[in-house]
Amino acid sequence: MIKIPVLTRRLNLRWLTGAAIAVAIAFGGGYVTGRGGWHVNVTFHDMLINNPRDLCNLVTPYDKRVRALADSFKSHDEAYLYVRDRIDNDPSLAALPAGDVIDAGRASCFGKAIVLCSLYRALGKPASDVRVVIGEADLPTGGFDHAWIELEHEGQCLQQDTTNILGHFAFGQFRSEKYVETFIRDEEFVLNDKRFAIVSQLNRLKSTGHPRF
């Protein structure tokens, strides 16, 4: 679960976030790549500060720690179970690159999704087939920000949640849009090591499969 300041919860951030990302892309690109004179720390909800590239850089399939762990798995199922069962949930933790999360052994929902996406990429999944999704989940007590994975695997569209917040789920438990239909109020952003995108209204209304990006 990702914590949001009270003031932020009172604002409708969809328009503001879109504008902020556009500003970040327009003005921040050179600085995050090292050509400028400053570097920003990743604070997930503050898109006014963070260039989206910072978030993409959290997915690190070529990190030696990620690759060593991926090499120990015989299947994508094993990678999923490792993240689900061996990396503890800790909503208080800030976002870290996948290798650092593996070292720590604990992460928020976003951190766990970052690791799983990195492992799938290290196992050979192309960037078009796996991504982290950030949106708003639903509980009887109210909504909260959440992160999960969308994966194209063996002809199936899978949605995967490695946390225990909404349940203890199996690798292939949610096909097509079943997870989103059951638990999610809104899908907002998607990312992997190659791309970051705002989920369009058309994609939110999609009825089959996962649009590639």
C-alpha positions, 0 to 999 in steps of 0.5 A, spaced: 500 500 500 502 506 498 501 512 503 499 519 500 499 525 504 492 528 506 492 534 502 494 530 496 488 525 497 483 531 497 485 533 490 483 531 484 490 529 481 488 526 474 489 532 470 494 535 475 499 529 474 498 529 467 500 536 466 506 535 471 508 529 467 508 533 461 512 539 464 517 533 467 518 530 460 519 537 457 524 540 462 527 535 466 530 530 461 537 532 461 538 533 468 536 526 470 540 523 465 546 526 468 547 532 463 544 537 468 547 539 475 542 536 479 539 529 481 532 527 484 530 522 489 524 518 487 518 520 491 513 516 487 507 521 488 510 527 487 510 527 479 512 535 479 519 533 482 520 526 479 521 525 471 518 519 469 525 516 467 526 516 475 521 511 476 523 507 469 530 506 472 527 502 478 526 496 474 533 493 473 533 487 469 540 487 468 542 488 475 547 483 477 543 481 483 536 481 479 540 476 474 543 472 479 536 471 482 532 470 475 538 464 473 535 460 480 528 460 477 526 454 472 520 458 470 516 465 471 511 461 476 517 460 481 519 468 480 512 470 482 512 465 488 519 468 490 516 475 490 510 473 493 512 469 499 520 471 500 519 479 500 515 481 506 510 487 505 512 493 508 508 499 506 512 504 509 518 503 505 520 508 499 521 506 492 528 502 491 531 499 485 529 492 484 536 489 486 536 494 493 529 491 494 532 484 493 537 485 498 532 488 503 527 482 503 522 487 504 518 492 500 511 496 499 506 493 493 510 498 488 517 495 490 514 488 490 511 489 483 518 493 481 522 486 483 517 482 479 517 486 473 525 486 473 525 478 474 520 477 468 524 482 464 531 478 466 527 471 464 527 474 457 520 477 457 520 483 452 518 490 455 511 489 451 509 483 455 510 486 462 509 492 466 507 495 473 501 498 473 499 503 479 492 505 480 487 505 486 484 499 489 478 498 493 476 495 500 470 496 504 473 501 508 475 505 502 480 506 496 488 506 496 493 507 491 496 500 489 501 497 484 500 490 481 503 487 474 500 485 467 503 480 464 503 476 457 504 469 458 503 463 453 497 466 450 494 469 456 493 476 459 495 475 466 494 480 472 498 479 478 498 481 485 504 479 490 502 482 496 497 480 501 493 486 502 487 483 497 488 476 498 494 470 497 493 469 490 496 464 485 500 465 479 495 465 474 489 466 478 487 472 474 486 472 467 484 478 462 481 483 466 478 479 472 483 482 477 481 489 475 474 488 475 474 485 482 479 490 486 481 496 482 477 502 482 482 506 477 488 504 473 492 510 472 500 509 470 504 503 467 511 503 467 517 498 465 524 499 464 523 502 457 517 506 458 512 510 462 505 512 460 498 514 463 493 509 462 488 513 457 480 513 458 480 508 452 484 503 455 481 503 462 474 501 458 478 496 454 474 489 454 479 484 452 487 483 453 492 488 455 494 494 450 501 494 449 506 500 449 
